Amino acid sequence: VFSGVTGKEAKDWASEHLWGNCSSLYTPFCGLDGDEIDYAALRALVRHCLVELDQDGIWLTGGIAEFWSLTTDELKEVVRVAIEEARRVKPHALVQVMSSTDTAKQAVELTLNAQELGADICYILTPYFECSGKPGVLEYLRYVADRTDMPLGFFNSHSTGLVLTPEECVELYREIPALCGLKNGLLDAEHSLAIHRLAPEMVLWEAADEAGIRLGIPHPGALGSALYLYEKPGAPLFSEWRALLIQGDFERADAFAAETGLTAMREASRRYQSHPARPGMFTHWGAGFKFGASLLGLPVGDHPARPPQTAFPDDLKQPIRQAYVASGFIES
């Protein structure tokens, strides 16, 4: 996919190339207190997604990767290692990077790093501390766009404490030429539908995949979900289910998900997509995602998480294990 697209070319590029089923990769921690990163495990995860599962691309250093717990050097090295492995095993894979931080200068550094390494697009999250509303977000994005030259996306999330309205999201899209796509992580398909009606040409990824499709929002794909938790070689359940949804065959899609156990597995996974301390908000409980991956035999490192997140409690693990056993994905 990578073709050295410039910021000015971003919107045209996105309309044709920003699509597909792409997995958001976790960071496999290891060593004392998880202070190191198991890069061999990361490479294995890249290969699993792109080769064994034949997915269209990968999403790097996002929420599932616990980007907030990585240093600048670690963020850059994770991207370097993952892109190197991706280009080696699947040269045309779509490589997306979240290059966001609360410091605009650091966001530029991370975006330039991804640009130089051959990423296809970088996503910028709303600055998450003391941001001056939409004007502050605009200045932040413009600062990054003026100092880089590649396609950019915007990530709208409750976790930042500042959620932009549909109108504000579209204003950002219109103001910044390099801004070509939006990940709307609010799990509010009506919010996404309002954006789509205001700017139907914008590539919009609604994080609650099926909800947006059922409302008629054009769906570019699951651009950054943990698809490896619901697929294995020879059984790409999530991809097959999504294809039925896109065809508009909702009844058949629902039946397929129920019969294959996909519905049960996705419902079980909600235990690590939420946290009692964050009611009503999607949460990337990294240790939980890695527990799910470990059930499928994927390498996850030997340390579950870094502060400020905690380990995934044992009482939440058994229902997830049971759902995977019932689906036939793993043996009891």
N, C-alpha and C positions, 0 to 999 in steps of 0.2 A: 504494500500500500504506500509506503513512504516514497515520496517523489520530490522532496525539498520544497513543498508548497509554502509560499510566502503568506504573510498576514493579509495582504491585499487580495490574495486568491482564495482565502479561507472559505468564504461562504459558497462559492462555486464548487470548491473541492468537497465540502461537507455534503452538499446535496446529492453527490454521486458515491462518495466513499465512506461517509461516517455512518456505518451500519454494521450489523452482525451480532453474533453471540460471543461475548467476551467475558472472561472471568476476572474478578477482582482478587488479586493474590494477597494472602496473608504473609506476615513476616515471621519466619521460623527462628525464634530466639534460642540461645543456648548459653552454656557457661554459668558462672556464679551470678545469681540474680538476673539471669537473662541478659547480661551485659554484652554478649557477643551475638552475631548473626550467623546462622548455618547456611552459608551460600551454596553449598552442595545440595541442600534440601530445596533451596529456592530454585536452582537450576532444574532439579527433578520435577518440581511443580510446574514450571514453564513447559517442560517437555510433555508432561502428562496432559496439560490443557490443550496444547497446540498439536501434538502428534497423536497421542492415544485417544483423546476425545475429539480431535479434529475441529476444535473451536476456531472462530474467526480471528480472535485476538485476545489481548490481555489488558488489564487495567492495573497500574502500578501505584504504590505509595498512597493509597486511598484510606478510607476509614477502616476497612477490614485489616489493612496493613499496619494499623495503629501509628499513622504517620506522626502524630503528636509526640510519640515517645522516641522518635529517631532524631539523631543529630543531623546537622546539615551534611556532614561528610557521609553519614550512613544513608541518608536519603539519596544522595548522588551515587553512592556505590551500589545500592539496591537496584536503581534504575540502570546503571551501567551493566551489571551482571545479567539482569533479566533481559535487557535489549540484546545484548551479545548472544545469549542463548536463543532468544526468539528468532533473530535474524539467521542464526546458524541452522535451526531446524525447520523454520517456516518463514522464508525471507519476506513474503508479502503479508504477513500477519499485521493486523491493525494494532498498533501500540499506543496506548493512552496513558498519560501520566498525570497524577494530581500533583502540581508543583506549588501548592499553596502553603502559606504560613501567615502569621500576623504581621510580619515585617515585609514591606514592599520590596526592599532591596534584596532580601533573601529570596523572595518569590522570583525576582528577576534572575538571580544566580541559579536557582533550581530549574527555571524554564530554559535558560540558555544551555544548561547542562543537558537537558533532555533534547533540546533542538540539535545540539552538536552530536549527540549520540544516535540521532535518527528516529526519535519519537515522531508520531504522526500528529498528535494534538496534546496540549496541556490544559488541564482544568484548574480554574482558580476558584477557591472557596471564599465565601463572604468573610472578610476579616472578622475575627471572633472576639475582639475585646475593644471596647470604647470606639466603635465605628460610628461615624457621623451620618448614619442613615444611608439612603440611596446616593446622595452626593459623595459621601465618603467612599462608597463602593466603586462609583464611577471613576473617581480620581485614582483609586488603587489599581483598577483594571487598566486604566489609560497609562498609568506609570509603567506597568509591566508590558503592555502592548507597544509602547513607544521605544522600548529598549530590547525587544525581541522581534523575531520575524517568522512567525509560524502560526498555524491555526490555534485558537484558544477557545475553551469552553467555560461556562459559568456553572457553579454548583450551588444551588439554593437549598439550604438545610436548616432545620430547627436547631441543630446542635450549636450553631454559631450565636444564637440569641437574637439574630436579626433575619427575619424572613421578608423577602421582597415580594411585593404584590405582582400580579400578572402585568400590570401596566409598567411597573418599574423594570421588570425583567426585559420587556420588549424595548424600553428606552435604552437600556444598556446595549442590547443587540443592534439597535439602529445607530448608536453613537460610536461604536468601536468596530472598524472594518474587520479586524482579526477575529472578533467574537462570532463564532459560527454555530454553536450548539449549547444546549442547556440540559444539565441533569437536574431534574426537579425531584429532590429527595424528601418531599414533604409527605409522601404517601397520601396525597390529596389530588385525585384525578380531576376533580372539578376545577381546581386551580390550574392544572396543566391544560385542560380544555379551554379555559379562558385565554391562556397564552397562545394556544394554537389558533384560536379565532382572530386574535389581534395580529399574529404574524405566522400565517400558515406555511411560509417558506422556511421557518426556523426548524432545524433538526432538534427535536425535543425527545428526551428520554425520560419517561415517567417511571420512577423507581418501583411503583406498584404495577408491575408489567401488565397484568390482565385487566386491571381497572381502566387504564387508558385505552387499551384496544377495544374494550366493550363500549366505550363512549365514542369510538370512531376516530381517535387520534392516530395518525399514521405512525407506525411503530418501527423505528430503525433497528431494533434488536435489544437484547439484554446486554447493554454496553458495558456493564460493570457489576454484575451479580456474581455470587459464589456458585456458579453453575456446576463446578466440580463436586458439589455436595449432592447433586441430584442426577448425575450422569456417571456412567462407567462405560468402558469399551463394549460396543455392541448394544448398549442400552442408553441412548441419548434422550432420556425421558423429557427433560425440560425443553429441549429443542423441538421434539416432536409435538409436545403439548402446545408450545408457542405457535408452531406452524398451523395447527388446527384453529387456534384463536384468530390468527391473521386471516385465515380463509373465511372467518365469520361463522364457523361451525362450532358455536359455543356449547351446544348440547353434547356433541361428540367429544369436544375437548374436556368437558367436565367428567364425562364417563371414563375417558382415557386416564385422567389424573387419578380418579378414584380407584380404578381397576389395577393400575400399576403400583399404587402406593405412593405416588408423587404427592397427592394431597396430604396424606398423613405425614410424610417426611417434611413437607413445607410447614405444616402446622407445628410439628415438633420443633423445627428450627427457630420458631418465634421465641423460644426460651433464651436464645442468645442474640436475639434482635431487639431485646428490651431489657430494662433493668429497673428494679423497684425505686431506685434513686432518681429515675428519669421517666416518670409516668407520662404516657401519651406520645413519647418521642422514639423514633427509630434509634437503636443503639448498636454500635459495632462492638459487641463483647468479644474481643479477639480470641480469648482463650476458649470461648464456646465454639466459634467457627473452627478453631483448630481441633477441638475435640471431635466435631462432626467429621472433619477430614481424616482424623486418625482412625475412625471406624472403618473407613474405606481403604485403609492401608497407606495413606499418603504421608510423606515425611513432614513432621511439624516442629522439629527441634526438640530440645529436652527441657525447655522452660516455657510455661504457658503464656505469660504476659509480663509487661513492665508496668511499674506505677505510672499513672494513678489508677490503672485498672487492676482488678483482682483475678485470682484463679476462678475457674468455673466450678461451682459447687457440685458435689457428688449427687445430691438429691435431684438435680435437674438433668443429670446424665442418663438415668435409666429410661425415662420416657422417650428420649431421643433414640437410644439404642433399640428399644422395643419397636419403634416405628420403622427403623431400618431393617430389622429382622423380619417384621411382618410384610414388608415390601419385597422381600427376597433379595435385597441388595447385599446383605451380609448374613452369615450364618449365626445361629444363636450360640 
